[in-house]
Amino acid sequence: MRINAEKVIQVSDKGVLNNVISNYIFKRVSMVGINPPFNTENKYERAAYLRS
């Protein structure tokens, strides 16, 4: 039972870590401004697009 519980914890930790990494990457991309839909320099416009 204990081994199974540890495996579940490891898997869920990986999922959380992947979410954190992907969120960080999206934030970095929006800060740098690589979003194709917006050519403007408006950070808030890009952030709103990413959130939707």
C-alpha positions in Angstrom: 0.0 0.0 0.0 2.8 2.4 0.9 4.6 1.9 -2.4 1.4 2.6 -4.4 0.7 5.8 -2.4 4.3 7.0 -3.1 3.8 6.4 -6.9 0.6 8.3 -6.9 2.3 11.2 -5.1 5.2 11.2 -7.6 2.8 11.2 -10.6 0.7 14.1 -9.2 3.9 16.0 -8.4 5.0 15.7 -12.0 1.6 17.0 -13.2 1.8 20.0 -10.9 5.4 20.6 -12.0 4.4 20.4 -15.7 1.6 22.9 -15.1 3.9 25.3 -13.4 6.5 25.0 -16.2 4.0 25.5 -19.0 2.4 28.5 -17.1 5.9 30.0 -16.7 6.7 29.5 -20.4 3.4 31.1 -21.5 4.1 34.1 -19.2 7.7 34.4 -20.6 6.4 34.2 -24.1 3.8 36.9 -23.5 6.4 39.2 -21.8 8.8 38.8 -24.7 5.9 39.4 -27.1 6.1 36.4 -29.5 2.3 36.2 -29.7 1.4 36.3 -33.5 -2.1 37.8 -33.0 -0.8 41.1 -31.6 1.8 43.3 -33.2 1.2 46.1 -30.7 3.4 46.6 -27.7 0.4 46.4 -25.3 1.3 43.8 -22.7 -2.2 43.9 -21.2 -3.8 43.1 -24.5 -1.6 40.1 -24.9 -2.2 38.9 -21.4 -6.0 39.2 -21.9 -5.6 37.1 -25.1 -3.6 34.4 -23.2 -6.1 34.2 -20.4 -9.1 33.7 -22.7 
